[in-house]
């Protein structure tokens, strides 16, 4: 295997929940996803913000015109092409609402840890330029999620029951 990629995940917590993974898990997940989905080399930087339902709802309404708290939002860095990219290279911000993650995990009979990994990976893929606006794009993104999760020992989240 190659050497570590040097991904820094800066976490800010606006709330606390029992199921929030340890900080080093987010770094490990990041390295797996980046290795599986693109050819970026470190050092890389990701900002992760954990918010309560009120803030999740506010952000979802402001940026997506959806008036409810969502599980994950992503805000990729839009770096001007005429400016040098600093090191570590900022990829953007991921916002996760732990209360929604925990609720969904229970409703979907998934372990909270597996659901956290899936949603974080989903958000990170958005930072890396992937989306699910078309069926083809969705299939590509889901395939990368599945491969990344498998590398982490987590089963396909899209399989029913």
C-alpha positions in Angstrom: 0.0 0.0 0.0 1.0 3.6 -0.5 1.9 6.0 2.2 -0.7 8.0 4.2 -2.2 10.8 2.3 -2.2 13.4 5.1 -5.8 14.5 5.4 -6.7 16.9 8.2 -10.3 17.0 9.3 -11.1 20.0 11.5 -14.3 19.3 13.5 -16.5 21.9 15.2 -19.3 20.7 17.4 -22.4 22.8 17.9 -24.0 19.8 19.6 -23.2 16.5 21.3 -24.6 13.0 20.7 -23.6 9.6 21.8 -23.1 8.2 18.3 -20.5 10.8 17.0 -17.5 8.9 15.8 -14.0 9.6 17.1 -12.1 12.3 15.1 -9.6 9.8 13.7 -12.5 7.8 12.0 -13.3 10.8 9.8 -9.6 11.0 8.8 -9.5 7.3 8.0 -12.8 7.5 6.0 -11.4 10.5 4.1 -8.3 8.7 3.1 -10.2 5.7 1.8 -12.6 7.8 -0.2 -10.0 10.0 -1.8 -7.8 7.0 -2.7 -10.9 5.3 -4.3 -12.3 8.3 -6.2 -9.6 10.7 -7.3 -5.8 11.3 -7.7 -5.5 14.1 -5.2 -2.4 14.0 -3.0 -2.0 15.5 0.4 -1.9 17.5 2.4 -5.6 18.1 2.3 -8.0 19.8 4.6 -11.7 19.2 5.3 -13.9 21.2 7.7 -16.6 19.1 9.4 -19.3 20.9 11.4 -21.8 19.0 13.6 -25.0 20.9 14.1 -28.3 20.6 15.9 -31.6 20.2 14.1 -32.4 23.9 14.1 -29.2 24.8 12.4 -29.4 21.9 10.0 -32.9 23.1 9.0 -31.8 26.7 8.7 -28.8 25.7 6.4 -30.9 23.3 4.3 -33.6 26.0 3.8 -31.0 28.7 3.0 -28.9 26.7 0.5 -31.4 24.1 -0.8 -34.8 25.7 -0.3 -35.8 22.7 1.8 -37.5 23.5 5.1 -36.3 20.5 7.2 -33.2 19.4 9.0 -31.2 17.1 6.7 -28.5 14.6 7.4 -25.6 16.0 5.4 -24.7 19.1 3.4 -21.6 19.8 1.5 -19.9 23.1 0.5 -17.0 22.5 -1.8 -14.3 25.2 -2.0 -14.5 27.2 -5.2 -10.9 28.2 -5.6 -10.1 31.0 -8.1 -8.1 29.6 -11.0 -5.7 32.5 -11.0 -4.7 32.0 -7.4 -2.2 29.4 -6.0 -3.8 26.7 -3.9 -2.5 26.7 -0.3 -1.2 23.8 1.6 -3.0 22.0 3.1 -5.4 22.2 0.1 -8.9 23.0 1.5 -11.6 20.8 0.0 -14.6 22.4 1.7 -17.1 22.0 4.5 -19.3 19.1 5.4 -22.2 19.8 7.8 -23.8 16.8 9.5 -26.8 16.8 11.9 -26.1 14.0 14.4 -29.8 13.9 15.6 -30.9 13.2 12.0 -28.2 10.6 11.5 -29.2 8.8 14.7 -32.9 8.9 13.8 -32.3 7.6 10.3 -30.0 4.8 11.5 -32.8 3.6 13.8 -35.5 3.9 11.2 -33.4 2.0 8.6 -32.1 -0.6 11.1 -28.5 0.4 10.4 -25.8 0.7 13.0 -25.1 4.4 13.8 -21.4 3.9 13.0 -22.2 2.5 9.5 -24.7 5.3 8.8 -22.2 7.9 9.9 -19.5 6.5 7.6 -22.0 6.4 4.7 -23.2 10.0 5.1 -19.7 11.4 5.7 -18.4 9.6 2.6 -21.4 10.9 0.6 -20.6 14.5 1.7 -17.0 14.1 0.9 -17.7 12.8 -2.6 -19.7 16.1 -3.1 -16.6 18.0 -2.1 -14.6 16.1 -4.6 -17.0 17.1 -7.4 -19.4 14.1 -7.5 -23.2 14.6 -7.6 -26.4 12.7 -8.2 -28.3 15.1 -10.5 -28.6 12.4 -13.3 -29.1 8.7 -13.1 -25.6 8.1 -14.5 -24.0 10.5 -11.9 -26.0 8.9 -9.1 -24.9 5.4 -10.2 -21.2 6.5 -10.3 -21.4 8.2 -6.9 -23.2 5.3 -5.3 -20.6 2.9 -6.7 -17.9 4.9 -5.1 -19.7 5.0 -1.8 -20.2 1.2 -1.9 -16.5 0.5 -2.7 -15.3 2.9 0.0 -17.6 1.4 2.6 -16.6 -2.1 1.6 -12.9 -1.1 2.1 -14.0 -0.1 5.6 -15.8 -3.4 6.3 -19.3 -1.8 6.0 -21.9 -3.4 3.8 -23.8 -1.8 0.9 -26.2 0.8 2.4 -28.4 0.6 -0.6 -29.4 -3.0 -0.2 -32.9 -3.4 1.2 -33.4 -5.4 4.4 
